Structure formats: C-alpha cells, structure tokens
Amino acid sequence: MSAPIVDVNVNLSRWPLRRLRGDETAELAAMLRAAGVAEAWAGSFDGLLHKDIAGVNARLAAECRERGGGLLVPFGSVNPALPDWEEDLRRCAEEHRMAGIRLHPAYHGYKLEDPAFLKLLTLAAERRLVVELALAMEDERMMHPLLRVPAVDAAPLAAAVKETPGLRLVLLNALKGLRGEALARIVEAGEVYVEISMLEGAGCVGSLLKEVPASRVLFGSHAPLFYIESALLKLKESPLGEAELRAIREEHARRLSRRSP
C-alpha cells in the first residue's frame, strides 16, 4: 500500500475570480482523502485580499476544526504591511495553536528585504512556527487584467534565512520560475523546503533532485486551484524509488513539523 500523504499546500474558502471544484471545505477534505492524503496544511484564499486578517484566521481555524475531520491543519495568514500584524501572529500561535503561518508578499505589497518581513521571520522562528512563503498563486497568463500581481523577487531570501536562526521555511508555488543556482542558494542557506505543485515537464521531480537535496522536497498540490491528481502524477512518472517516494509523500513534512503520524 502506498504511504499516506502530507499535502503542505491547500487552501480553503473561495478563489476570488471563479468557483473551483473543492472550494467547499467538506468537499475538499473528501477529495484529499480519496487521493490518499492523511494531513493537509491549509491556508485561506481570503488571506490574499481581505484586510481583516484576524477574521480570516478565526474562520480558517473553525473550518479546519469543524469540517476537516482531523485532516486539515490551519496555517494562518499574516500581512506585515498592515498595522498590528504582530497581534495576528500572536493569535495564530497562542489562540488558534497553529503549526505555522502562510505569507503572500505579491498580494500584500512588500518585498523580501523589507524590515517588517525580516522581523516577522524572526518572531515566527522564536515561536517555532513553520513559515510558508507563497511566491505565486497562479500562472500570470491566467491573471485577470485588473488583478495582475507582480512576481516576487526571491533573491533576498538567502540572506534573510541566514540571518534568522531556527527558521523553518517552505517555498510554495515557487518552482515555475525559481530554479537552478538561484534556488540552490536559498535552500542551502538554512532549513528551507520546496513543494512540487508548480513543477512542469516529464520526470520533473527527478530533475528537481539534481538541483536540491531530496530531503528538502515536499508534496504539495495547490488544491483546489490545481488538481491534486496532477501532483500525484508528477510522483508517479518520475524515476523515484519507494523510499524516496515515501519520504517526499510524508516523512519530510512530518520531520519539518516535528510531529509524528
């Protein structure tokens, strides 16, 4: 039997531009279970554009608790460009007991050398929160003309990671544009991981392992914006042994979150 899956990249609520298969929490949870997912780290689409981040995170925690059936692990949004973001971080850690947070600099309008972003990384590391950093959400060709979001410049990340002891960082939706030496430099800077949702091409996971250590690769589907079947197929058609598959599907994420099944 295949190893269970920890999916580190799913979202609840509604994508702002269209309805999606699985944009109701119970439906998404059922789809994930059918695909073999035992745990899914869930952010909220509301975190992209809503200014009431406290309300976004409270709803996310309640949805995961009430409709996730033990499958969904909430990762709250924090926007360091808004006033009092430190309180949102505190609530994620202390009130909602979240395992981590999810950041969307492209939608929140800050750069990765911004002092507030660097402070956020430090405070999250001190609270032992996993930080998920979404470098994109959709292909630029799919963007609505009135919601064209600029690409995130990831170059400052290597220095930021080196300057933040204890940081555990996951790059979401990064592998369409961030590859090669630029990616390797960031991963080598500290405890940095990538997930596979935006990988493209035949044997793409095998190709990725030539650029970054296998121990830093996680399973991510970007559901429901992407089909989870796409991420599963990337593993199936890449030349990976059973031990490598099991590690990417589950073990690396368990170790990262410091939790066992």
VENBEL-V777132 format. One record per helix or strand of 2 or more residues. SS is the DSSP state (h for helix, s for strand). FROM is the first residue (numbers start at 1). TO is the last residue. If there is no record, write none. Layout:
# VENBEL-V777132
SS & FROM & TO
SS & FROM & TO
This chain:
# VENBEL-V777132
s & 5 & 12
h & 25 & 34
s & 37 & 44
h & 46 & 49
h & 53 & 67
s & 72 & 77
h & 85 & 95
s & 100 & 103
h & 105 & 108
h & 115 & 126
s & 130 & 134
h & 140 & 142
h & 157 & 162
s & 168 & 172
h & 180 & 188
s & 191 & 195
h & 204 & 208
h & 214 & 216
s & 217 & 218
h & 228 & 236
h & 242 & 257
